[in-house]
Amino acid sequence: MRNKDGRLFRTYLAEAGKPGTPRLNGYLDDYAFFIHGLLALHDATGDARWLNDAKNLTNLMITWHWDKDGGGFFYTSHDHEKLFARAKDQYDGAQPAGNSVAARDLVRLYMRTKDAKYKDMAQKQLRIRRGA
């Protein structure tokens, strides 16, 4: 469920007997966990296609969710409906927070591509998480 630019959708609405429609921009978790899966596929197969897909999706996640002022990723995209306060999950619960998974994704992408952009963003992300 992607739009023409490759961005993820969050939900799919279908009514009985009618084709469904993807709706709502994807949240940080949608990107981070999908990227995690793509990197796992690359690990398992060595197929460059999965790494390229992971890089492309990560770049979209950075474009639409990265907090340029404070670092880290917002849960909602920059063009999401305007909220009183935009959440930025920082703590893991029963499942890892989107920011935790995104940080790991950035580290894994840097290790595979040696693209300093991913390393720099991962370092910023990790500094925020430990309060430095």
Backbone as XML, in Angstrom:
<?xml version="1.0"?>
<chain id="A" units="angstrom">
  <residue number="1" name="MET">
    <atom name="N" x="0.836" y="-1.162" z="0.000"/>
    <atom name="CA" x="0.000" y="0.000" z="0.000"/>
    <atom name="C" x="0.891" y="1.238" z="0.000"/>
  </residue>
  <residue number="2" name="ARG">
    <atom name="N" x="1.198" y="1.683" z="-1.177"/>
    <atom name="CA" x="2.046" y="2.863" z="-1.346"/>
    <atom name="C" x="1.397" y="3.837" z="-2.316"/>
  </residue>
  <residue number="3" name="ASN">
    <atom name="N" x="1.763" y="5.106" z="-2.176"/>
    <atom name="CA" x="1.295" y="6.076" z="-3.161"/>
    <atom name="C" x="2.284" y="6.114" z="-4.323"/>
  </residue>
  <residue number="4" name="LYS">
    <atom name="N" x="2.047" y="6.976" z="-5.280"/>
    <atom name="CA" x="2.885" y="7.017" z="-6.494"/>
    <atom name="C" x="4.331" y="7.415" z="-6.191"/>
  </residue>
  <residue number="5" name="ASP">
    <atom name="N" x="4.571" y="8.075" z="-5.048"/>
    <atom name="CA" x="5.918" y="8.474" z="-4.650"/>
    <atom name="C" x="6.618" y="7.428" z="-3.788"/>
  </residue>
  <residue number="6" name="GLY">
    <atom name="N" x="5.920" y="6.330" z="-3.494"/>
    <atom name="CA" x="6.509" y="5.261" z="-2.700"/>
    <atom name="C" x="6.210" y="5.339" z="-1.217"/>
  </residue>
  <residue number="7" name="ARG">
    <atom name="N" x="5.512" y="6.401" z="-0.787"/>
    <atom name="CA" x="5.163" y="6.531" z="0.634"/>
    <atom name="C" x="4.148" y="5.469" z="1.024"/>
  </residue>
  <residue number="8" name="LEU">
    <atom name="N" x="4.203" y="5.072" z="2.289"/>
    <atom name="CA" x="3.317" y="4.032" z="2.799"/>
    <atom name="C" x="1.975" y="4.598" z="3.241"/>
  </residue>
  <residue number="9" name="PHE">
    <atom name="N" x="0.955" y="3.789" z="3.082"/>
    <atom name="CA" x="-0.356" y="4.074" z="3.661"/>
    <atom name="C" x="-0.500" y="3.253" z="4.932"/>
  </residue>
  <residue number="10" name="ARG">
    <atom name="N" x="-1.358" y="3.708" z="5.832"/>
    <atom name="CA" x="-1.562" y="3.042" z="7.113"/>
    <atom name="C" x="-2.710" y="2.028" z="7.070"/>
  </residue>
  <residue number="11" name="THR">
    <atom name="N" x="-3.786" y="2.377" z="6.420"/>
    <atom name="CA" x="-4.988" y="1.537" z="6.466"/>
    <atom name="C" x="-5.530" y="1.277" z="5.069"/>
  </residue>
  <residue number="12" name="TYR">
    <atom name="N" x="-6.402" y="0.300" z="5.001"/>
    <atom name="CA" x="-7.057" y="-0.084" z="3.755"/>
    <atom name="C" x="-8.531" y="-0.256" z="4.088"/>
  </residue>
  <residue number="13" name="LEU">
    <atom name="N" x="-9.375" y="0.546" z="3.459"/>
    <atom name="CA" x="-10.802" y="0.506" z="3.743"/>
    <atom name="C" x="-11.523" y="-0.168" z="2.589"/>
  </residue>
  <residue number="14" name="ALA">
    <atom name="N" x="-12.243" y="-1.214" z="2.899"/>
    <atom name="CA" x="-13.019" y="-1.922" z="1.879"/>
    <atom name="C" x="-14.445" y="-2.112" z="2.377"/>
  </residue>
  <residue number="15" name="GLU">
    <atom name="N" x="-15.380" y="-1.937" z="1.478"/>
    <atom name="CA" x="-16.787" y="-2.208" z="1.781"/>
    <atom name="C" x="-17.190" y="-3.461" z="1.024"/>
  </residue>
  <residue number="16" name="ALA">
    <atom name="N" x="-18.160" y="-4.156" z="1.550"/>
    <atom name="CA" x="-18.597" y="-5.412" z="0.929"/>
    <atom name="C" x="-18.911" y="-5.207" z="-0.547"/>
  </residue>
  <residue number="17" name="GLY">
    <atom name="N" x="-18.290" y="-6.014" z="-1.391"/>
    <atom name="CA" x="-18.557" y="-5.986" z="-2.824"/>
    <atom name="C" x="-17.895" y="-4.858" z="-3.588"/>
  </residue>
  <residue number="18" name="LYS">
    <atom name="N" x="-17.101" y="-4.032" z="-2.920"/>
    <atom name="CA" x="-16.442" y="-2.905" z="-3.586"/>
    <atom name="C" x="-14.936" y="-3.005" z="-3.383"/>
  </residue>
  <residue number="19" name="PRO">
    <atom name="N" x="-14.178" y="-2.517" z="-4.354"/>
    <atom name="CA" x="-12.722" y="-2.521" z="-4.158"/>
    <atom name="C" x="-12.348" y="-1.561" z="-3.029"/>
  </residue>
  <residue number="20" name="GLY">
    <atom name="N" x="-11.310" y="-1.913" z="-2.317"/>
    <atom name="CA" x="-10.875" y="-1.090" z="-1.198"/>
    <atom name="C" x="-10.005" y="0.075" z="-1.635"/>
  </residue>
  <residue number="21" name="THR">
    <atom name="N" x="-9.755" y="0.955" z="-0.677"/>
    <atom name="CA" x="-8.943" y="2.135" z="-0.930"/>
    <atom name="C" x="-7.918" y="2.283" z="0.188"/>
  </residue>
  <residue number="22" name="PRO">
    <atom name="N" x="-6.634" y="2.407" z="-0.156"/>
    <atom name="CA" x="-5.644" y="2.715" z="0.882"/>
    <atom name="C" x="-5.892" y="4.128" z="1.396"/>
  </residue>
  <residue number="23" name="ARG">
    <atom name="N" x="-5.694" y="4.307" z="2.706"/>
    <atom name="CA" x="-5.953" y="5.617" z="3.313"/>
    <atom name="C" x="-4.927" y="5.920" z="4.388"/>
  </residue>
  <residue number="24" name="LEU">
    <atom name="N" x="-4.837" y="7.130" z="4.731"/>
    <atom name="CA" x="-3.998" y="7.648" z="5.820"/>
    <atom name="C" x="-2.511" y="7.369" z="5.602"/>
  </residue>
  <residue number="25" name="ASN">
    <atom name="N" x="-1.726" y="8.405" z="5.748"/>
    <atom name="CA" x="-0.272" y="8.264" z="5.632"/>
    <atom name="C" x="0.249" y="7.283" z="6.672"/>
  </residue>
  <residue number="26" name="GLY">
    <atom name="N" x="1.286" y="6.544" z="6.293"/>
    <atom name="CA" x="1.904" y="5.614" z="7.215"/>
    <atom name="C" x="2.533" y="6.337" z="8.399"/>
  </residue>
  <residue number="27" name="TYR">
    <atom name="N" x="2.572" y="5.657" z="9.542"/>
    <atom name="CA" x="3.204" y="6.187" z="10.744"/>
    <atom name="C" x="4.653" y="5.703" z="10.800"/>
  </residue>
  <residue number="28" name="LEU">
    <atom name="N" x="5.405" y="6.265" z="11.724"/>
    <atom name="CA" x="6.807" y="5.896" z="11.878"/>
    <atom name="C" x="6.981" y="4.388" z="12.024"/>
  </residue>
  <residue number="29" name="ASP">
    <atom name="N" x="6.141" y="3.760" z="12.830"/>
    <atom name="CA" x="6.245" y="2.310" z="13.032"/>
    <atom name="C" x="6.127" y="1.547" z="11.717"/>
  </residue>
  <residue number="30" name="ASP">
    <atom name="N" x="5.250" y="2.005" z="10.841"/>
    <atom name="CA" x="5.058" y="1.326" z="9.555"/>
    <atom name="C" x="6.362" y="1.326" z="8.759"/>
  </residue>
  <residue number="31" name="TYR">
    <atom name="N" x="7.034" y="2.467" z="8.732"/>
    <atom name="CA" x="8.300" y="2.572" z="8.009"/>
    <atom name="C" x="9.402" y="1.768" z="8.695"/>
  </residue>
  <residue number="32" name="ALA">
    <atom name="N" x="9.578" y="2.000" z="9.988"/>
    <atom name="CA" x="10.704" y="1.394" z="10.709"/>
    <atom name="C" x="10.650" y="-0.132" z="10.681"/>
  </residue>
  <residue number="33" name="PHE">
    <atom name="N" x="9.475" y="-0.701" z="10.926"/>
    <atom name="CA" x="9.370" y="-2.167" z="10.953"/>
    <atom name="C" x="9.456" y="-2.761" z="9.545"/>
  </residue>
  <residue number="34" name="PHE">
    <atom name="N" x="8.938" y="-2.050" z="8.547"/>
    <atom name="CA" x="9.051" y="-2.523" z="7.162"/>
    <atom name="C" x="10.520" y="-2.519" z="6.731"/>
  </residue>
  <residue number="35" name="ILE">
    <atom name="N" x="11.235" y="-1.446" z="7.067"/>
    <atom name="CA" x="12.664" y="-1.365" z="6.747"/>
    <atom name="C" x="13.417" y="-2.497" z="7.445"/>
  </residue>
  <residue number="36" name="HIS">
    <atom name="N" x="13.079" y="-2.744" z="8.695"/>
    <atom name="CA" x="13.688" y="-3.854" z="9.437"/>
    <atom name="C" x="13.502" y="-5.170" z="8.672"/>
  </residue>
  <residue number="37" name="GLY">
    <atom name="N" x="12.297" y="-5.406" z="8.183"/>
    <atom name="CA" x="12.025" y="-6.623" z="7.419"/>
    <atom name="C" x="12.809" y="-6.682" z="6.117"/>
  </residue>
  <residue number="38" name="LEU">
    <atom name="N" x="12.917" y="-5.548" z="5.425"/>
    <atom name="CA" x="13.676" y="-5.515" z="4.174"/>
    <atom name="C" x="15.153" y="-5.822" z="4.426"/>
  </residue>
  <residue number="39" name="LEU">
    <atom name="N" x="15.686" y="-5.283" z="5.519"/>
    <atom name="CA" x="17.085" y="-5.575" z="5.849"/>
    <atom name="C" x="17.270" y="-7.040" z="6.235"/>
  </residue>
  <residue number="40" name="ALA">
    <atom name="N" x="16.285" y="-7.625" z="6.887"/>
    <atom name="CA" x="16.355" y="-9.055" z="7.211"/>
    <atom name="C" x="16.336" y="-9.891" z="5.930"/>
  </residue>
  <residue number="41" name="LEU">
    <atom name="N" x="15.527" y="-9.494" z="4.961"/>
    <atom name="CA" x="15.513" y="-10.196" z="3.675"/>
    <atom name="C" x="16.865" y="-10.073" z="2.978"/>
  </residue>
  <residue number="42" name="HIS">
    <atom name="N" x="17.465" y="-8.891" z="3.058"/>
    <atom name="CA" x="18.789" y="-8.715" z="2.453"/>
    <atom name="C" x="19.818" y="-9.606" z="3.146"/>
  </residue>
  <residue number="43" name="ASP">
    <atom name="N" x="19.742" y="-9.680" z="4.473"/>
    <atom name="CA" x="20.659" y="-10.563" z="5.222"/>
    <atom name="C" x="20.500" y="-12.012" z="4.777"/>
  </residue>
  <residue number="44" name="ALA">
    <atom name="N" x="19.261" y="-12.425" z="4.605"/>
    <atom name="CA" x="18.983" y="-13.829" z="4.300"/>
    <atom name="C" x="19.321" y="-14.207" z="2.865"/>
  </residue>
  <residue number="45" name="THR">
    <atom name="N" x="19.154" y="-13.267" z="1.931"/>
    <atom name="CA" x="19.305" y="-13.609" z="0.512"/>
    <atom name="C" x="20.526" y="-12.991" z="-0.152"/>
  </residue>
  <residue number="46" name="GLY">
    <atom name="N" x="21.010" y="-11.878" z="0.390"/>
    <atom name="CA" x="22.098" y="-11.156" z="-0.267"/>
    <atom name="C" x="21.640" y="-10.399" z="-1.501"/>
  </residue>
  <residue number="47" name="ASP">
    <atom name="N" x="20.352" y="-10.403" z="-1.780"/>
    <atom name="CA" x="19.789" y="-9.744" z="-2.967"/>
    <atom name="C" x="19.799" y="-8.230" z="-2.760"/>
  </residue>
  <residue number="48" name="ALA">
    <atom name="N" x="20.490" y="-7.509" z="-3.622"/>
    <atom name="CA" x="20.622" y="-6.052" z="-3.519"/>
    <atom name="C" x="19.276" y="-5.348" z="-3.606"/>
  </residue>
  <residue number="49" name="ARG">
    <atom name="N" x="18.301" y="-5.980" z="-4.194"/>
    <atom name="CA" x="16.962" y="-5.375" z="-4.318"/>
    <atom name="C" x="16.412" y="-4.992" z="-2.950"/>
  </residue>
  <residue number="50" name="TRP">
    <atom name="N" x="16.593" y="-5.872" z="-1.961"/>
    <atom name="CA" x="16.049" y="-5.599" z="-0.634"/>
    <atom name="C" x="16.779" y="-4.441" z="0.038"/>
  </residue>
  <residue number="51" name="LEU">
    <atom name="N" x="18.089" y="-4.354" z="-0.168"/>
    <atom name="CA" x="18.859" y="-3.250" z="0.401"/>
    <atom name="C" x="18.448" y="-1.939" z="-0.259"/>
  </residue>
  <residue number="52" name="ASN">
    <atom name="N" x="18.284" y="-1.946" z="-1.568"/>
    <atom name="CA" x="17.854" y="-0.734" z="-2.268"/>
    <atom name="C" x="16.472" y="-0.292" z="-1.812"/>
  </residue>
  <residue number="53" name="ASP">
    <atom name="N" x="15.560" y="-1.228" z="-1.639"/>
    <atom name="CA" x="14.222" y="-0.894" z="-1.146"/>
    <atom name="C" x="14.309" y="-0.316" z="0.271"/>
  </residue>
  <residue number="54" name="ALA">
    <atom name="N" x="15.168" y="-0.895" z="1.110"/>
    <atom name="CA" x="15.335" y="-0.397" z="2.477"/>
    <atom name="C" x="15.887" y="1.030" z="2.472"/>
  </residue>
  <residue number="55" name="LYS">
    <atom name="N" x="16.868" y="1.302" z="1.614"/>
    <atom name="CA" x="17.424" y="2.663" z="1.520"/>
    <atom name="C" x="16.359" y="3.651" z="1.059"/>
  </residue>
  <residue number="56" name="ASN">
    <atom name="N" x="15.616" y="3.285" z="0.023"/>
    <atom name="CA" x="14.582" y="4.185" z="-0.503"/>
    <atom name="C" x="13.521" y="4.487" z="0.551"/>
  </residue>
  <residue number="57" name="LEU">
    <atom name="N" x="13.084" y="3.465" z="1.258"/>
    <atom name="CA" x="12.064" y="3.654" z="2.281"/>
    <atom name="C" x="12.621" y="4.458" z="3.461"/>
  </residue>
  <residue number="58" name="THR">
    <atom name="N" x="13.876" y="4.226" z="3.807"/>
    <atom name="CA" x="14.510" y="5.003" z="4.876"/>
    <atom name="C" x="14.590" y="6.472" z="4.496"/>
  </residue>
  <residue number="59" name="ASN">
    <atom name="N" x="14.946" y="6.746" z="3.260"/>
    <atom name="CA" x="15.016" y="8.137" z="2.817"/>
    <atom name="C" x="13.647" y="8.813" z="2.882"/>
  </residue>
  <residue number="60" name="LEU">
    <atom name="N" x="12.592" y="8.068" z="2.564"/>
    <atom name="CA" x="11.238" y="8.617" z="2.710"/>
    <atom name="C" x="10.902" y="8.844" z="4.182"/>
  </residue>
  <residue number="61" name="MET">
    <atom name="N" x="11.280" y="7.906" z="5.041"/>
    <atom name="CA" x="11.044" y="8.052" z="6.478"/>
    <atom name="C" x="11.752" y="9.305" z="7.000"/>
  </residue>
  <residue number="62" name="ILE">
    <atom name="N" x="12.972" y="9.524" z="6.563"/>
    <atom name="CA" x="13.739" y="10.703" z="6.977"/>
    <atom name="C" x="13.050" y="11.975" z="6.482"/>
  </residue>
  <residue number="63" name="THR">
    <atom name="N" x="12.664" y="11.977" z="5.229"/>
    <atom name="CA" x="12.020" y="13.154" z="4.645"/>
    <atom name="C" x="10.740" y="13.527" z="5.374"/>
  </residue>
  <residue number="64" name="TRP">
    <atom name="N" x="9.922" y="12.551" z="5.699"/>
    <atom name="CA" x="8.575" y="12.822" z="6.201"/>
    <atom name="C" x="8.432" y="12.741" z="7.716"/>
  </residue>
  <residue number="65" name="HIS">
    <atom name="N" x="9.396" y="12.161" z="8.443"/>
    <atom name="CA" x="9.228" y="11.978" z="9.888"/>
    <atom name="C" x="10.348" y="12.572" z="10.740"/>
  </residue>
  <residue number="66" name="TRP">
    <atom name="N" x="11.500" y="12.872" z="10.177"/>
    <atom name="CA" x="12.642" y="13.338" z="10.958"/>
    <atom name="C" x="12.362" y="14.718" z="11.558"/>
  </residue>
  <residue number="67" name="ASP">
    <atom name="N" x="12.712" y="14.887" z="12.838"/>
    <atom name="CA" x="12.597" y="16.170" z="13.522"/>
    <atom name="C" x="13.903" y="16.923" z="13.298"/>
  </residue>
  <residue number="68" name="LYS">
    <atom name="N" x="13.884" y="17.892" z="12.390"/>
    <atom name="CA" x="15.100" y="18.626" z="12.027"/>
    <atom name="C" x="15.637" y="19.456" z="13.188"/>
  </residue>
  <residue number="69" name="ASP">
    <atom name="N" x="14.760" y="19.873" z="14.076"/>
    <atom name="CA" x="15.193" y="20.713" z="15.192"/>
    <atom name="C" x="15.701" y="19.904" z="16.383"/>
  </residue>
  <residue number="70" name="GLY">
    <atom name="N" x="14.966" y="18.882" z="16.765"/>
    <atom name="CA" x="15.307" y="18.141" z="17.969"/>
    <atom name="C" x="15.896" y="16.770" z="17.729"/>
  </residue>
  <residue number="71" name="GLY">
    <atom name="N" x="15.948" y="16.341" z="16.476"/>
    <atom name="CA" x="16.421" y="14.994" z="16.180"/>
    <atom name="C" x="15.353" y="13.967" z="16.503"/>
  </residue>
  <residue number="72" name="GLY">
    <atom name="N" x="15.565" y="12.759" z="16.093"/>
    <atom name="CA" x="14.579" y="11.704" z="16.295"/>
    <atom name="C" x="13.469" y="11.798" z="15.261"/>
  </residue>
  <residue number="73" name="PHE">
    <atom name="N" x="12.562" y="10.874" z="15.344"/>
    <atom name="CA" x="11.475" y="10.800" z="14.380"/>
    <atom name="C" x="10.130" y="11.037" z="15.058"/>
  </residue>
  <residue number="74" name="PHE">
    <atom name="N" x="9.302" y="11.845" z="14.414"/>
    <atom name="CA" x="7.931" y="11.999" z="14.861"/>
    <atom name="C" x="7.130" y="10.778" z="14.440"/>
  </residue>
  <residue number="75" name="TYR">
    <atom name="N" x="6.125" y="10.452" z="15.227"/>
    <atom name="CA" x="5.262" y="9.313" z="14.925"/>
    <atom name="C" x="4.458" y="9.560" z="13.650"/>
  </residue>
  <residue number="76" name="THR">
    <atom name="N" x="4.027" y="10.800" z="13.438"/>
    <atom name="CA" x="3.247" y="11.150" z="12.247"/>
    <atom name="C" x="4.111" y="11.944" z="11.271"/>
  </residue>
  <residue number="77" name="SER">
    <atom name="N" x="3.711" y="11.928" z="10.009"/>
    <atom name="CA" x="4.468" y="12.642" z="8.976"/>
    <atom name="C" x="4.243" y="14.148" z="9.079"/>
  </residue>
  <residue number="78" name="HIS">
    <atom name="N" x="5.113" y="14.907" z="8.435"/>
    <atom name="CA" x="5.029" y="16.368" z="8.455"/>
    <atom name="C" x="3.736" y="16.875" z="7.821"/>
  </residue>
  <residue number="79" name="ASP">
    <atom name="N" x="3.170" y="16.128" z="6.907"/>
    <atom name="CA" x="1.938" y="16.582" z="6.258"/>
    <atom name="C" x="0.687" y="15.903" z="6.822"/>
  </residue>
  <residue number="80" name="HIS">
    <atom name="N" x="0.830" y="15.292" z="7.989"/>
    <atom name="CA" x="-0.305" y="14.689" z="8.684"/>
    <atom name="C" x="-1.219" y="15.813" z="9.180"/>
  </residue>
  <residue number="81" name="GLU">
    <atom name="N" x="-2.445" y="15.479" z="9.521"/>
    <atom name="CA" x="-3.325" y="16.508" z="10.070"/>
    <atom name="C" x="-2.627" y="17.178" z="11.248"/>
  </residue>
  <residue number="82" name="LYS">
    <atom name="N" x="-2.880" y="18.458" z="11.416"/>
    <atom name="CA" x="-2.222" y="19.220" z="12.476"/>
    <atom name="C" x="-2.751" y="18.786" z="13.834"/>
  </residue>
  <residue number="83" name="LEU">
    <atom name="N" x="-1.835" y="18.383" z="14.687"/>
    <atom name="CA" x="-2.165" y="17.929" z="16.023"/>
    <atom name="C" x="-1.677" y="18.958" z="17.042"/>
  </residue>
  <residue number="84" name="PHE">
    <atom name="N" x="-2.277" y="18.959" z="18.218"/>
    <atom name="CA" x="-1.860" y="19.862" z="19.282"/>
    <atom name="C" x="-0.378" y="19.649" z="19.602"/>
  </residue>
  <residue number="85" name="ALA">
    <atom name="N" x="0.020" y="18.409" z="19.696"/>
    <atom name="CA" x="1.424" y="18.052" z="19.936"/>
    <atom name="C" x="1.730" y="16.797" z="19.140"/>
  </residue>
  <residue number="86" name="ARG">
    <atom name="N" x="2.856" y="16.807" z="18.459"/>
    <atom name="CA" x="3.256" y="15.629" z="17.684"/>
    <atom name="C" x="4.063" y="14.698" z="18.564"/>
  </residue>
  <residue number="87" name="ALA">
    <atom name="N" x="3.617" y="13.459" z="18.630"/>
    <atom name="CA" x="4.292" y="12.463" z="19.480"/>
    <atom name="C" x="5.611" y="12.020" z="18.865"/>
  </residue>
  <residue number="88" name="LYS">
    <atom name="N" x="6.532" y="11.717" z="19.756"/>
    <atom name="CA" x="7.822" y="11.151" z="19.371"/>
    <atom name="C" x="8.128" y="10.075" z="20.394"/>
  </residue>
  <residue number="89" name="ASP">
    <atom name="N" x="7.728" y="8.842" z="20.092"/>
    <atom name="CA" x="7.889" y="7.767" z="21.074"/>
    <atom name="C" x="9.366" y="7.505" z="21.345"/>
  </residue>
  <residue number="90" name="GLN">
    <atom name="N" x="9.719" y="7.527" z="22.624"/>
    <atom name="CA" x="11.117" y="7.375" z="23.023"/>
    <atom name="C" x="11.380" y="6.119" z="23.838"/>
  </residue>
  <residue number="91" name="TYR">
    <atom name="N" x="10.332" y="5.488" z="24.310"/>
    <atom name="CA" x="10.524" y="4.350" z="25.205"/>
    <atom name="C" x="9.858" y="3.104" z="24.646"/>
  </residue>
  <residue number="92" name="ASP">
    <atom name="N" x="10.537" y="1.995" z="24.793"/>
    <atom name="CA" x="9.998" y="0.719" z="24.340"/>
    <atom name="C" x="8.967" y="0.207" z="25.336"/>
  </residue>
  <residue number="93" name="GLY">
    <atom name="N" x="7.980" y="-0.479" z="24.808"/>
    <atom name="CA" x="6.992" y="-1.136" z="25.641"/>
    <atom name="C" x="7.029" y="-2.622" z="25.336"/>
  </residue>
  <residue number="94" name="ALA">
    <atom name="N" x="5.856" y="-3.216" z="25.185"/>
    <atom name="CA" x="5.790" y="-4.641" z="24.846"/>
    <atom name="C" x="6.443" y="-4.911" z="23.497"/>
  </residue>
  <residue number="95" name="GLN">
    <atom name="N" x="6.402" y="-3.923" z="22.631"/>
    <atom name="CA" x="7.152" y="-4.012" z="21.368"/>
    <atom name="C" x="8.046" y="-2.783" z="21.288"/>
  </residue>
  <residue number="96" name="PRO">
    <atom name="N" x="9.134" y="-2.867" z="20.543"/>
    <atom name="CA" x="10.040" y="-1.721" z="20.453"/>
    <atom name="C" x="9.339" y="-0.491" z="19.879"/>
  </residue>
  <residue number="97" name="ALA">
    <atom name="N" x="9.729" y="0.675" z="20.364"/>
    <atom name="CA" x="9.210" y="1.937" z="19.845"/>
    <atom name="C" x="9.734" y="2.158" z="18.428"/>
  </residue>
  <residue number="98" name="GLY">
    <atom name="N" x="8.986" y="2.895" z="17.637"/>
    <atom name="CA" x="9.397" y="3.206" z="16.270"/>
    <atom name="C" x="10.764" y="3.856" z="16.215"/>
  </residue>
  <residue number="99" name="ASN">
    <atom name="N" x="11.066" y="4.733" z="17.174"/>
    <atom name="CA" x="12.373" y="5.378" z="17.196"/>
    <atom name="C" x="13.495" y="4.388" z="17.486"/>
  </residue>
  <residue number="100" name="SER">
    <atom name="N" x="13.237" y="3.391" z="18.304"/>
    <atom name="CA" x="14.249" y="2.364" z="18.579"/>
    <atom name="C" x="14.555" y="1.555" z="17.330"/>
  </residue>
  <residue number="101" name="VAL">
    <atom name="N" x="13.515" y="1.137" z="16.649"/>
    <atom name="CA" x="13.688" y="0.333" z="15.437"/>
    <atom name="C" x="14.341" y="1.180" z="14.348"/>
  </residue>
  <residue number="102" name="ALA">
    <atom name="N" x="13.926" y="2.441" z="14.231"/>
    <atom name="CA" x="14.517" y="3.333" z="13.221"/>
    <atom name="C" x="16.007" y="3.532" z="13.487"/>
  </residue>
  <residue number="103" name="ALA">
    <atom name="N" x="16.396" y="3.687" z="14.753"/>
    <atom name="CA" x="17.818" y="3.843" z="15.086"/>
    <atom name="C" x="18.601" y="2.607" z="14.656"/>
  </residue>
  <residue number="104" name="ARG">
    <atom name="N" x="18.060" y="1.452" z="14.947"/>
    <atom name="CA" x="18.733" y="0.207" z="14.549"/>
    <atom name="C" x="18.817" y="0.105" z="13.026"/>
  </residue>
  <residue number="105" name="ASP">
    <atom name="N" x="17.744" y="0.486" z="12.345"/>
    <atom name="CA" x="17.751" y="0.466" z="10.882"/>
    <atom name="C" x="18.853" y="1.362" z="10.330"/>
  </residue>
  <residue number="106" name="LEU">
    <atom name="N" x="19.004" y="2.558" z="10.915"/>
    <atom name="CA" x="20.030" y="3.491" z="10.445"/>
    <atom name="C" x="21.428" y="2.907" z="10.629"/>
  </residue>
  <residue number="107" name="VAL">
    <atom name="N" x="21.660" y="2.286" z="11.784"/>
    <atom name="CA" x="22.968" y="1.659" z="12.036"/>
    <atom name="C" x="23.213" y="0.539" z="11.031"/>
  </residue>
  <residue number="108" name="ARG">
    <atom name="N" x="22.223" y="-0.292" z="10.825"/>
    <atom name="CA" x="22.374" y="-1.418" z="9.887"/>
    <atom name="C" x="22.604" y="-0.918" z="8.465"/>
  </residue>
  <residue number="109" name="LEU">
    <atom name="N" x="21.914" y="0.143" z="8.072"/>
    <atom name="CA" x="22.134" y="0.696" z="6.728"/>
    <atom name="C" x="23.537" y="1.276" z="6.598"/>
  </residue>
  <residue number="110" name="TYR">
    <atom name="N" x="24.006" y="1.961" z="7.623"/>
    <atom name="CA" x="25.364" y="2.488" z="7.563"/>
    <atom name="C" x="26.372" y="1.347" z="7.426"/>
  </residue>
  <residue number="111" name="MET">
    <atom name="N" x="26.194" y="0.286" z="8.188"/>
    <atom name="CA" x="27.127" y="-0.838" z="8.137"/>
    <atom name="C" x="27.178" y="-1.466" z="6.744"/>
  </residue>
  <residue number="112" name="ARG">
    <atom name="N" x="26.080" y="-1.444" z="6.034"/>
    <atom name="CA" x="26.032" y="-2.059" z="4.703"/>
    <atom name="C" x="26.461" y="-1.108" z="3.586"/>
  </residue>
  <residue number="113" name="THR">
    <atom name="N" x="26.146" y="0.189" z="3.751"/>
    <atom name="CA" x="26.377" y="1.135" z="2.652"/>
    <atom name="C" x="27.567" y="2.056" z="2.884"/>
  </residue>
  <residue number="114" name="LYS">
    <atom name="N" x="27.971" y="2.227" z="4.145"/>
    <atom name="CA" x="29.017" y="3.187" z="4.537"/>
    <atom name="C" x="28.626" y="4.623" z="4.192"/>
  </residue>
  <residue number="115" name="ASP">
    <atom name="N" x="27.338" y="4.887" z="4.018"/>
    <atom name="CA" x="26.826" y="6.229" z="3.763"/>
    <atom name="C" x="26.787" y="6.971" z="5.095"/>
  </residue>
  <residue number="116" name="ALA">
    <atom name="N" x="27.619" y="8.008" z="5.224"/>
    <atom name="CA" x="27.757" y="8.736" z="6.490"/>
    <atom name="C" x="26.452" y="9.375" z="6.948"/>
  </residue>
  <residue number="117" name="LYS">
    <atom name="N" x="25.556" y="9.646" z="6.036"/>
    <atom name="CA" x="24.261" y="10.226" z="6.406"/>
    <atom name="C" x="23.549" y="9.331" z="7.420"/>
  </residue>
  <residue number="118" name="TYR">
    <atom name="N" x="23.552" y="8.037" z="7.183"/>
    <atom name="CA" x="22.881" y="7.115" z="8.091"/>
    <atom name="C" x="23.596" y="7.052" z="9.443"/>
  </residue>
  <residue number="119" name="LYS">
    <atom name="N" x="24.908" y="7.081" z="9.418"/>
    <atom name="CA" x="25.681" y="7.058" z="10.663"/>
    <atom name="C" x="25.396" y="8.302" z="11.490"/>
  </residue>
  <residue number="120" name="ASP">
    <atom name="N" x="25.417" y="9.472" z="10.859"/>
    <atom name="CA" x="25.178" y="10.729" z="11.567"/>
    <atom name="C" x="23.784" y="10.761" z="12.182"/>
  </residue>
  <residue number="121" name="MET">
    <atom name="N" x="22.807" y="10.314" z="11.430"/>
    <atom name="CA" x="21.433" y="10.315" z="11.945"/>
    <atom name="C" x="21.278" y="9.307" z="13.083"/>
  </residue>
  <residue number="122" name="ALA">
    <atom name="N" x="21.909" y="8.166" z="12.958"/>
    <atom name="CA" x="21.850" y="7.168" z="14.026"/>
    <atom name="C" x="22.480" y="7.723" z="15.301"/>
  </residue>
  <residue number="123" name="GLN">
    <atom name="N" x="23.614" y="8.419" z="15.174"/>
    <atom name="CA" x="24.264" y="8.995" z="16.348"/>
    <atom name="C" x="23.370" y="10.037" z="17.018"/>
  </residue>
  <residue number="124" name="LYS">
    <atom name="N" x="22.737" y="10.897" z="16.223"/>
    <atom name="CA" x="21.813" y="11.880" z="16.780"/>
    <atom name="C" x="20.666" y="11.178" z="17.490"/>
  </residue>
  <residue number="125" name="GLN">
    <atom name="N" x="20.157" y="10.153" z="16.872"/>
    <atom name="CA" x="19.043" y="9.393" z="17.425"/>
    <atom name="C" x="19.425" y="8.759" z="18.763"/>
  </residue>
  <residue number="126" name="LEU">
    <atom name="N" x="20.593" y="8.165" z="18.820"/>
    <atom name="CA" x="21.037" y="7.495" z="20.037"/>
    <atom name="C" x="21.353" y="8.485" z="21.154"/>
  </residue>
  <residue number="127" name="ARG">
    <atom name="N" x="21.867" y="9.656" z="20.818"/>
    <atom name="CA" x="22.123" y="10.678" z="21.825"/>
    <atom name="C" x="20.818" y="11.135" z="22.468"/>
  </residue>
  <residue number="128" name="ILE">
    <atom name="N" x="19.796" y="11.302" z="21.683"/>
    <atom name="CA" x="18.484" y="11.716" z="22.211"/>
    <atom name="C" x="17.966" y="10.651" z="23.151"/>
  </residue>
  <residue number="129" name="ARG">
    <atom name="N" x="18.091" y="9.398" z="22.755"/>
    <atom name="CA" x="17.519" y="8.296" z="23.530"/>
    <atom name="C" x="18.188" y="8.152" z="24.898"/>
  </residue>
  <residue number="130" name="ARG">
    <atom name="N" x="19.455" y="8.500" z="24.999"/>
    <atom name="CA" x="20.097" y="8.339" z="26.305"/>
    <atom name="C" x="20.178" y="9.674" z="27.053"/>
  </residue>
  <residue number="131" name="GLY">
    <atom name="N" x="19.601" y="10.729" z="26.464"/>
    <atom name="CA" x="19.503" y="12.013" z="27.141"/>
    <atom name="C" x="20.768" y="12.837" z="27.120"/>
  </residue>
  <residue number="132" name="ALA">
    <atom name="N" x="21.675" y="12.551" z="26.191"/>
    <atom name="CA" x="22.943" y="13.320" z="26.129"/>
    <atom name="C" x="22.783" y="14.578" z="25.311"/>
  </residue>
</chain>
